[in-house]
Amino acid sequence: MYRSTANRLLRLFGAPLVSNSNIHMIRFHPLQSLVSRTHFSTTVNSEPFVDKPPSFANSTSSTADEFPNVSNSTSSTASHTRKSRVEYQDEQARVLQASLPHVIRLGWSEAAMIAGARDVGVSPSIVGSFPRKEGTLVEFFMDDCLQRLIDRIESGTDELKSLILSDRITKLIRIRLEMQAPYISKWPQALSIQAQPVNVPTSFKQRAMLVDEIWHGAGDDTADFQWYVKRTVLGGIYSTTEIYMLTDDSPDFRDTWAFLDNRVKDAFDLKKTIQEATYLAEAVGAGMGTSFQGFVKRVFQG
């Protein structure tokens, strides 16, 4: 067996043994002829070996010719991926929107989200795609309310302009808080969710955007230090009224709206505060009272 194998190899790579007296030699064929006769090739058509450097000049074009749809398929795949992502995000938004009516009964919970998914014909497993689940639902509600408030401001510009600044602020805060009225029994849970460390950054940002939009809707375009003072004051008014609303059992939250009206009037009625500051400035000297009065009046000018 080994001898027959050796003979086949000798026939392939060289001539039979050549005997010269007592020396046995093997005469090998030229390398070029061996390569040209081999059965193994990485190309479609075997060609004789030619001793010259390979050419890669047309390798790109040949690849493109061989695979003409590669670039098109890649672009198509990316487009399909973007489209799928957008569709999936739209599907998530529909689930969150459909979950809100269930919050009244089930609270800001995963159960409400599952019920919402079923309402829109989506598998409840989609709830697993929301990393913070209840937090995401509360944030969606906050964003939705902000957009509705913006729509109300844009559609009622003339009505707002007919009011003085304090009344504009009161009206806009009331419009926003009325959106929470249907969920008032579950709103303590929402506040608790917003207070969780993982949700605090987004909660803070959403409330800052809300306060800024209320001032903007009221016609404020301040861009200096007053911008911070006004938003700090308004943020306090909004938060205290929101907390008061949780304990209000009067019809249609009448006590809440009265509380809101008083807080806004207190913020804009600074005569007593200005006078006390003037007395303090006079006691200290340096004539600080006039400049302080001017500063406070500019901050809350209506």
Disulfide bonds with the S-S distance in Angstrom:
none
